[in-house]
Amino acid sequence: MNPAKVLQIAWKGLVSNKLRSLLTMLGVIIGVAAVIVMISISAGTEKAIEDQITGLGSNLIYIQSSFSRGGFGPGGGGISGGLVFDDAAAVGEVNGVAGYVVEQQSSEQVKYGSTIVESVEILGTTADYPTVRDMTVASGRYVTQTDIDRDGPVAVLGSEIAAELFGDASPLGETIIAGTVRLTVVGVLEEKGLVGNTDFDSRIYVPISLIFDKFTNDMFARMRGDSVRMITVELDEEYDADSVILQIELLLSRRHDVSLDDPDWSIQTQQDVIETQESTTAAFRSLLAWVASVSLIVGGIGIMNIMLVSVTERTREIGIRQSVGATPNDIRFQFLAEALLLSLVGGLIGVATGIGGAWLFGIFGDLPTVIVPSSIFLAFASAAAVGIFFGYFPANKAAQLDPIEALRHE
């Protein structure tokens, strides 16, 4: 039988039972749309995480401290191991290091005149902070190495905290009080916004030495002295990253008198962080896709159920076709074509629904969405496979009907 004629007859059969066909396709529509939307949400989340990480700066490596604890009595070592502030300056001298940042923070009440802001983050940093963190000074200057060496009581304000304390007036040269420490404002940063969970614009930036000397209030922190949790290093793009990292490892190994097999630090590149996040979200995306695929299976079962009903209803029609020369393969192909059309039309509607749903979710939802073209192909191909798989049993049953018994069917 001519395939075009078979498809034409199959289409007429579906159109003649519009409501039943639509309800049969509903499972496929939901399944295809769910696959596209779920993968779009997952890909959007992955993109947002990558943007957050790169928003902190580019071409970075993170040197993380690993502390060990000993006793505080005779023979006890107290807090040992890990990074200290002097390590950062030494790392900054390594060839291929464009800049480094060390951060220590405190939370203080900040006053200017009669204006008081509670729980402001005071961030102690090094001079390369704007370069490494990709920030721009809007007015004045940033903290210098001289400020750090002299414990200079200076402050650089984020754009938001500057507006809260001074409104439209220029804060340069003014004095604010953070906790009990008087600070002279020497600069204001341009707006950077919220990156991840960090609000760069609501911070006050001071020399890191000032944090050690004036804002280290708890006993444990004082015992650690100038220990630091992390050193962030910006790599010069002209140098090989692996070579620079090896130099840093050898330097820290000598300074800490430890072997590279048992370091008291760990090094992770920015790309390592991104790949770790991507592997997590990829696993989550696969899980979401499998969950959404259950709807496709349910839709396929619905197609098989309706096609079995259709075979029963059209038994006499099958017998008539067989009596005028239709072969079992013709009958099988006829019903298989109807099941395939159901799944393909449902797949097309599902693709349109999924793309529209992902777009709307990205606009009105809390999470961004990125439509992945491969997910559209995957969902549509899965719908076609479902139609063929679940349509074969009813089609085969119709092909195996005895012509005489089929003609006797009422």
C-alpha positions as CSV (number, residue, x, y, z in Angstrom):
1,M,0.0,0.0,0.0
2,N,1.2,3.5,-0.8
3,P,2.7,5.0,2.4
4,A,1.3,8.5,1.6
5,K,-2.2,6.9,1.4
6,V,-1.7,5.1,4.6
7,L,-0.7,8.3,6.4
8,Q,-3.7,10.1,4.9
9,I,-6.1,7.4,6.1
10,A,-4.4,7.5,9.5
11,W,-4.8,11.2,9.8
12,K,-8.5,11.1,8.9
13,G,-8.9,8.5,11.6
14,L,-7.4,10.8,14.2
15,V,-9.3,13.9,13.0
16,S,-12.6,12.0,13.2
17,N,-12.0,11.5,16.9
18,K,-10.5,14.8,17.9
19,L,-11.2,14.8,21.6
20,R,-10.0,11.2,22.1
21,S,-6.9,11.9,20.0
22,L,-6.1,15.0,22.1
23,L,-6.5,13.2,25.4
24,T,-4.4,10.3,24.1
25,M,-1.6,12.8,23.1
26,L,-1.8,14.6,26.4
27,G,0.8,12.3,28.1
28,V,3.2,12.8,25.2
29,I,2.7,16.5,25.2
30,I,3.3,16.8,29.0
31,G,6.4,14.5,28.8
32,V,8.0,16.3,25.9
33,A,7.3,19.7,27.5
34,A,8.6,18.6,30.8
35,V,11.9,17.3,29.4
36,I,12.6,20.6,27.6
37,V,11.6,22.8,30.6
38,M,13.5,20.7,33.1
39,I,16.7,20.7,31.0
40,S,16.3,24.4,30.4
41,I,16.1,25.2,34.1
42,S,19.1,23.0,34.8
43,A,21.2,24.6,32.0
44,G,20.1,28.0,33.2
45,T,21.2,27.2,36.7
46,E,24.6,26.0,35.4
47,K,25.1,29.1,33.4
48,A,24.1,31.3,36.4
49,I,26.7,29.5,38.6
50,E,29.4,29.9,36.0
51,D,28.6,33.6,35.6
52,Q,28.8,34.0,39.4
53,I,32.2,32.4,39.6
54,T,33.6,34.3,36.7
55,G,32.0,37.5,38.1
56,L,34.4,37.3,41.0
57,G,37.3,37.8,38.5
58,S,38.9,35.9,35.7
59,N,41.8,33.5,35.4
60,L,42.0,32.9,39.1
61,I,43.3,30.1,41.4
62,Y,42.3,29.6,45.0
63,I,44.9,28.6,47.6
64,Q,42.9,27.2,50.5
65,S,44.4,26.8,54.0
66,S,44.3,23.5,55.8
67,F,44.7,23.8,59.6
68,S,45.7,21.2,62.1
69,R,45.1,21.6,65.8
70,G,47.3,20.6,68.7
71,G,47.0,21.0,72.5
72,F,47.5,24.2,74.4
73,G,49.4,22.6,77.4
74,P,53.0,21.7,77.6
75,G,54.0,20.1,74.4
76,G,50.9,21.3,72.7
77,G,51.2,23.1,69.4
78,G,48.0,25.2,69.5
79,I,46.9,26.0,66.0
80,S,49.5,24.9,63.4
81,G,49.7,24.6,59.7
82,G,47.8,26.5,57.1
83,L,48.5,29.8,55.4
84,V,49.7,33.0,56.9
85,F,49.6,36.5,55.5
86,D,53.3,36.6,54.6
87,D,52.7,33.6,52.3
88,A,50.5,35.8,50.1
89,A,53.3,38.4,49.6
90,A,55.7,35.5,48.7
91,V,53.2,34.0,46.2
92,G,52.9,37.5,44.7
93,E,56.5,37.4,43.7
94,V,56.1,34.2,41.6
95,N,56.6,34.6,37.9
96,G,53.2,34.5,36.2
97,V,51.2,35.9,39.2
98,A,49.5,39.1,38.0
99,G,48.1,39.9,41.4
100,Y,46.9,38.4,44.7
101,V,44.2,39.0,47.2
102,V,43.8,38.0,50.9
103,E,40.5,38.7,52.6
104,Q,39.5,38.9,56.3
105,Q,36.2,40.3,57.4
106,S,34.4,41.6,60.4
107,S,30.9,42.9,61.0
108,E,30.5,46.3,62.7
109,Q,28.1,49.1,63.4
110,V,29.1,52.1,61.2
111,K,28.3,55.7,62.1
112,Y,28.6,59.0,60.2
113,G,27.1,62.0,62.1
114,S,23.6,60.9,63.1
115,T,23.4,58.1,60.5
116,I,23.9,54.6,61.9
117,V,24.0,51.4,59.8
118,E,24.1,48.1,61.7
119,S,26.0,45.0,60.8
120,V,28.1,46.3,58.0
121,E,30.7,44.0,56.6
122,I,34.2,45.4,57.0
123,L,36.4,43.6,54.5
124,G,40.2,43.7,55.0
125,T,41.9,43.3,51.6
126,T,45.2,43.8,49.8
127,A,46.1,46.4,47.2
128,D,45.4,44.2,44.2
129,Y,41.7,43.6,45.1
130,P,40.1,45.8,42.4
131,T,42.2,44.2,39.7
132,V,41.7,40.6,40.8
133,R,38.0,41.0,41.6
134,D,37.3,43.1,38.5
135,M,36.1,46.2,40.3
136,T,36.5,49.9,39.4
137,V,37.2,52.8,41.7
138,A,34.6,55.5,40.9
139,S,36.2,58.3,42.9
140,G,39.3,58.7,45.0
141,R,41.6,55.7,45.3
142,Y,41.8,52.2,46.7
143,V,43.9,50.8,49.6
144,T,47.6,50.9,48.9
145,Q,50.5,48.8,50.1
146,T,51.6,51.7,52.2
147,D,48.2,51.7,54.0
148,I,48.7,48.0,54.7
149,D,52.3,48.5,56.0
150,R,51.3,51.3,58.3
151,D,47.9,50.0,59.4
152,G,46.4,53.1,57.8
153,P,42.9,53.9,59.2
154,V,41.5,54.4,55.7
155,A,38.3,53.0,54.1
156,V,36.9,52.6,50.6
157,L,33.1,52.4,50.4
158,G,30.9,50.3,48.2
159,S,28.4,52.3,46.2
160,E,25.4,51.3,48.3
161,I,26.9,51.9,51.8
162,A,28.2,55.2,50.5
163,A,24.7,56.3,49.5
164,E,23.3,55.1,52.9
165,L,25.8,57.1,54.9
166,F,26.3,60.2,52.7
167,G,23.4,60.4,50.3
168,D,24.4,62.5,47.3
169,A,27.3,64.2,49.1
170,S,30.9,63.2,48.4
171,P,32.3,61.1,51.2
172,L,36.0,61.6,50.2
173,G,38.0,62.9,53.2
174,E,35.1,62.4,55.7
175,T,35.5,60.3,58.8
176,I,33.3,57.4,59.7
177,I,33.3,55.2,62.8
178,A,33.3,51.4,62.4
179,G,32.9,49.8,65.8
180,T,35.3,52.0,67.8
181,V,37.7,52.7,65.0
182,R,37.8,56.0,63.1
183,L,38.4,55.6,59.4
184,T,39.0,58.2,56.8
185,V,37.2,57.6,53.5
186,V,39.7,57.7,50.6
187,G,37.6,56.2,47.8
188,V,34.3,54.9,46.5
189,L,33.8,51.9,44.2
190,E,31.6,51.7,41.2
191,E,28.4,49.6,41.5
192,K,29.1,45.9,41.0
193,G,25.9,44.4,42.3
194,L,25.2,41.0,43.9
195,V,27.4,38.1,42.7
196,G,26.3,34.8,44.2
197,N,25.5,35.6,47.8
198,T,28.0,38.4,48.0
199,D,26.8,42.0,47.9
200,F,30.0,43.9,46.9
201,D,28.3,47.3,47.1
202,S,27.3,47.2,50.8
203,R,30.8,46.5,52.1
204,I,33.5,48.8,53.5
205,Y,37.0,47.9,52.4
206,V,40.0,48.6,54.6
207,P,43.7,47.5,54.8
208,I,43.9,43.8,55.9
209,S,46.4,44.7,58.5
210,L,43.8,46.9,60.1
211,I,41.5,43.9,60.4
212,F,44.2,41.9,62.2
213,D,45.0,44.7,64.6
214,K,41.7,46.5,65.3
215,F,38.8,44.2,64.3
216,T,40.0,40.8,65.5
217,N,37.8,40.5,68.6
218,D,37.5,36.8,69.4
219,M,40.2,34.9,71.3
220,F,40.5,32.1,68.8
221,A,41.2,34.6,66.0
222,R,43.8,36.4,68.1
223,M,45.6,33.0,68.8
224,R,45.8,32.4,65.0
225,G,47.6,35.7,64.6
226,D,47.8,36.5,60.9
227,S,46.6,33.1,59.7
228,V,44.4,33.4,56.6
229,R,41.8,31.1,55.2
230,M,42.4,31.7,51.5
231,I,44.7,33.5,49.0
232,T,43.2,34.3,45.6
233,V,45.7,34.6,42.8
234,E,45.2,36.1,39.4
235,L,47.4,34.4,36.7
236,D,49.0,36.3,33.9
237,E,47.5,34.9,30.7
238,E,50.9,34.8,29.0
239,Y,52.1,32.1,31.5
240,D,51.2,28.4,31.6
241,A,48.8,27.9,34.5
242,D,50.2,24.4,35.5
243,S,53.7,25.8,35.6
244,V,52.7,28.7,37.8
245,I,50.8,26.5,40.2
246,L,53.8,24.2,40.5
247,Q,56.0,27.1,41.4
248,I,53.5,28.2,44.1
249,E,53.4,24.6,45.5
250,L,57.2,24.4,45.7
251,L,57.4,27.8,47.3
252,L,54.8,27.0,50.0
253,S,56.4,23.6,50.5
254,R,59.7,25.3,51.4
255,R,58.1,28.0,53.5
256,H,56.0,25.5,55.5
257,D,58.6,22.7,55.6
258,V,56.2,20.1,54.3
259,S,56.2,17.7,51.4
260,L,54.0,18.1,48.3
261,D,52.5,14.7,49.2
262,D,51.2,16.1,52.5
263,P,50.6,19.9,52.1
264,D,48.8,22.1,54.6
265,W,47.0,23.9,51.8
266,S,45.0,23.0,48.6
267,I,45.0,24.7,45.3
268,Q,42.0,24.9,43.0
269,T,41.7,26.8,39.7
270,Q,38.7,28.7,38.7
271,Q,38.0,26.2,36.0
272,D,38.1,23.4,38.5
273,V,35.4,25.1,40.5
274,I,33.3,25.6,37.4
275,E,33.7,22.0,36.3
276,T,32.8,20.7,39.8
277,Q,29.6,22.8,39.6
278,E,28.9,21.6,36.1
279,S,29.3,18.0,37.0
280,T,26.8,18.5,39.9
281,T,24.2,20.2,37.7
282,A,24.8,17.7,34.9
283,A,23.9,14.9,37.2
284,F,20.9,16.9,38.4
285,R,19.9,17.6,34.8
286,S,20.0,13.9,34.0
287,L,17.9,13.1,36.9
288,L,15.3,15.7,35.9
289,A,15.3,14.4,32.3
290,W,14.6,10.8,33.5
291,V,11.8,12.0,35.8
292,A,10.3,13.9,33.0
293,S,10.6,10.9,30.7
294,V,8.2,9.0,32.9
295,S,5.5,11.2,31.5
296,L,6.5,10.0,28.0
297,I,6.2,6.4,29.1
298,V,2.8,7.1,30.6
299,G,1.8,8.8,27.3
300,G,3.0,5.7,25.4
301,I,0.9,3.5,27.6
302,G,-2.1,5.7,26.8
303,I,-1.4,5.4,23.1
304,M,-1.3,1.6,23.3
305,N,-4.5,1.5,25.3
306,I,-6.4,3.6,22.8
307,M,-5.0,1.7,19.9
308,L,-6.2,-1.6,21.4
309,V,-9.6,-0.1,21.8
310,S,-9.5,1.1,18.2
311,V,-8.6,-2.4,17.0
312,T,-11.6,-3.8,18.8
313,E,-13.9,-1.1,17.5
314,R,-12.7,-1.5,13.9
315,T,-12.5,-5.3,13.8
316,R,-15.1,-5.6,11.1
317,E,-13.3,-2.8,9.1
318,I,-10.1,-4.9,9.3
319,G,-11.9,-7.9,8.0
320,I,-13.3,-6.0,5.0
321,R,-9.8,-4.7,4.2
322,Q,-8.4,-8.2,4.4
323,S,-11.1,-9.5,2.2
324,V,-10.3,-7.1,-0.6
325,G,-6.6,-7.9,-0.6
326,A,-4.9,-6.1,2.3
327,T,-2.0,-8.1,3.7
328,P,-1.1,-8.5,7.4
329,N,1.7,-6.1,6.8
330,D,-0.7,-3.5,5.3
331,I,-2.9,-3.7,8.4
332,R,0.1,-3.6,10.7
333,F,1.5,-0.5,9.0
334,Q,-1.9,1.2,9.0
335,F,-2.3,1.0,12.8
336,L,1.4,1.7,13.4
337,A,1.1,4.8,11.3
338,E,-1.8,6.0,13.5
339,A,0.2,5.5,16.7
340,L,3.2,7.2,15.2
341,L,1.1,10.2,14.1
342,L,-0.4,10.5,17.6
343,S,3.1,10.6,19.2
344,L,4.6,13.0,16.5
345,V,1.7,15.5,16.7
346,G,1.8,15.3,20.5
347,G,5.6,15.7,20.3
348,L,5.3,18.9,18.1
349,I,2.7,20.4,20.5
350,G,4.9,19.4,23.4
351,V,8.0,21.1,21.9
352,A,6.0,24.3,21.4
353,T,4.7,24.1,24.9
354,G,8.1,23.3,26.4
355,I,9.9,26.2,24.6
356,G,7.1,28.6,25.7
357,G,7.1,27.3,29.2
358,A,10.8,27.6,29.6
359,W,10.7,31.1,28.2
360,L,7.9,32.1,30.6
361,F,9.7,30.5,33.6
362,G,12.8,32.4,32.8
363,I,10.9,35.7,32.8
364,F,8.6,35.2,35.8
365,G,10.5,32.5,37.8
366,D,13.4,33.0,40.2
367,L,15.8,30.8,38.2
368,P,17.1,31.6,34.7
369,T,16.5,29.2,31.8
370,V,18.6,28.3,28.8
371,I,16.9,26.4,26.1
372,V,19.2,23.6,24.9
373,P,18.6,22.7,21.2
374,S,19.7,19.1,21.8
375,S,16.9,18.7,24.4
376,I,14.3,19.5,21.7
377,F,15.7,16.9,19.4
378,L,15.9,14.4,22.2
379,A,12.4,15.0,23.4
380,F,10.9,14.8,19.9
381,A,12.9,11.7,19.0
382,S,11.8,10.0,22.2
383,A,8.2,10.8,21.4
384,A,8.5,9.1,18.0
385,A,10.2,6.1,19.6
386,V,7.4,5.9,22.2
387,G,4.8,5.9,19.4
388,I,6.5,3.1,17.5
389,F,7.2,1.0,20.6
390,F,3.8,1.2,22.2
391,G,2.0,1.2,18.9
392,Y,3.5,-2.1,17.6
393,F,1.6,-4.4,19.9
394,P,-1.9,-3.1,18.9
395,A,-0.8,-3.0,15.3
396,N,0.5,-6.6,15.4
397,K,-2.7,-7.7,17.1
398,A,-4.8,-6.1,14.3
399,A,-2.6,-7.8,11.6
400,Q,-3.1,-11.3,13.2
401,L,-6.9,-11.1,13.2
402,D,-8.6,-13.9,11.2
403,P,-10.4,-12.4,8.2
404,I,-13.5,-14.6,8.6
405,E,-13.8,-14.0,12.4
406,A,-13.3,-10.3,11.8
407,L,-16.1,-10.1,9.2
408,R,-18.5,-11.8,11.7
409,H,-17.7,-9.3,14.3
410,E,-20.6,-7.0,15.2
